[in-house]
Amino acid sequence: MNKFLVAILVLNIVTTLIVILIYFVRPKTINPIIGYRTKLSMKNQVNWDVSQNYFFMNWIFILPIIYLTQILMLIGEIPFKFIGYIVFSEFIVFTPALTFATERKLI
């Protein structure tokens, strides 16, 4: 198996496990270590609970979109080195987008 495919597979598995783990076993109280942490989300317990639920639930919905694009790229004739850049770009785009959406929800 190609090393790029292995790297992408490991990234997918680790990301999925972290998102699902934090969603289902999220911290119950505000803390500076684990969870979705911004100034607004840590303002009070209600914001903390809403932000944890909203951010990680949306990640759970976005992960299949990321995986679908990866499958479509692998089926196509895209060179492996470009697939890595595209996968990385998806995470770079989706994380700030989800952060922005979560912060808008908290306002």
C-alpha positions in Angstrom: 0.0 0.0 0.0 1.3 3.5 -0.9 2.6 5.5 2.0 0.3 8.4 1.2 -2.7 6.2 1.4 -1.5 4.9 4.8 -1.0 8.5 6.0 -4.4 9.6 4.9 -6.0 6.5 6.4 -4.3 7.0 9.7 -5.3 10.7 9.7 -8.9 9.7 9.0 -9.0 7.1 11.8 -7.4 9.4 14.4 -9.6 12.4 13.5 -12.7 10.3 13.6 -11.8 8.7 17.0 -10.9 12.0 18.5 -14.1 13.7 17.3 -16.4 10.9 18.4 -14.6 10.4 21.7 -14.8 14.1 22.6 -18.5 14.2 21.5 -19.6 11.3 23.6 -17.2 11.7 26.5 -16.8 15.4 26.6 -15.8 17.3 29.7 -18.8 18.3 31.8 -17.2 21.4 33.3 -15.2 24.2 31.8 -11.6 23.4 31.5 -8.5 24.8 29.6 -7.3 21.4 28.3 -9.9 19.4 26.4 -12.8 20.4 24.2 -13.8 23.4 22.1 -12.2 26.2 24.0 -12.6 29.9 23.1 -13.2 32.9 25.3 -16.9 32.9 24.5 -17.3 29.2 25.0 -15.6 29.3 28.4 -17.6 32.3 29.6 -20.2 30.2 31.5 -21.4 26.6 31.8 -24.3 27.1 29.4 -22.0 28.4 26.6 -19.6 25.6 27.3 -22.3 22.9 27.0 -23.8 24.4 23.8 -20.4 24.9 22.1 -19.2 21.4 22.9 -22.3 19.8 21.5 -22.6 22.1 18.4 -18.9 22.0 17.4 -18.4 18.3 17.6 -21.8 17.3 16.2 -21.0 19.4 13.1 -17.6 17.7 12.8 -19.4 14.4 12.9 -21.5 15.6 9.9 -18.5 17.0 8.0 -16.3 13.9 8.3 -18.3 11.9 5.8 -18.0 14.8 3.3 -14.3 14.8 3.7 -14.1 11.0 3.3 -16.3 11.1 0.2 -14.0 13.7 -1.4 -11.0 11.5 -0.6 -12.7 8.4 -2.2 -13.6 10.4 -5.3 -10.0 11.6 -5.5 -8.6 8.1 -5.2 -11.0 6.8 -7.9 -9.9 9.7 -10.1 -6.5 10.1 -11.6 -5.2 12.6 -9.1 -1.5 12.1 -8.1 -1.1 11.0 -4.4 0.9 14.1 -3.5 -2.0 16.4 -4.4 -4.4 14.3 -2.4 -2.5 15.0 0.7 -2.6 18.7 0.1 -6.3 18.6 -0.6 -7.1 16.6 2.5 -5.0 19.0 4.6 -6.7 22.0 2.9 -10.1 20.5 3.8 -9.2 20.5 7.5 -7.8 24.0 7.3 -11.0 25.2 5.7 -13.6 23.3 7.8 -12.1 24.0 11.2 -12.3 27.8 11.0 -15.7 27.5 9.4 -17.0 25.4 12.2 -15.4 27.7 14.8 -17.1 30.7 13.2 -20.4 28.9 13.1 -20.1 27.9 16.7 -19.2 31.4 17.8 -22.2 32.8 16.0 -24.4 30.3 17.7 -23.1 31.4 21.1 -23.7 35.1 20.5 
